């Protein structure tokens, strides 16, 4: 289900299990995108979650402490495409 399709759904129309499935799929896709495009993220993921593969449940989605984003440069886009930097 695409983001546009989700926006067209009536509020509260999805069962909780379906919501979790969609979230797990999207977070898995985002994790792969960032792993492919950011060497530092790939290294951190490898250290924190050795043998990581696509998540089967929400609990399988790799989570990193927010403080890592303050101490490491974790960017999946070229510097010229960075629109906002939070400090």
HELIX and SHEET records of a PDB file:
HELIX    1   1 UNK A    3  UNK A    8  1                                   6    
HELIX    2   2 UNK A   16  UNK A   37  1                                  22    
HELIX    3   3 UNK A   39  UNK A   48  1                                  10    
HELIX    4   4 UNK A   58  UNK A   60  5                                   3    
HELIX    5   5 UNK A   68  UNK A   71  1                                   4    
HELIX    6   6 UNK A   79  UNK A   81  5                                   3    
END                                                                             
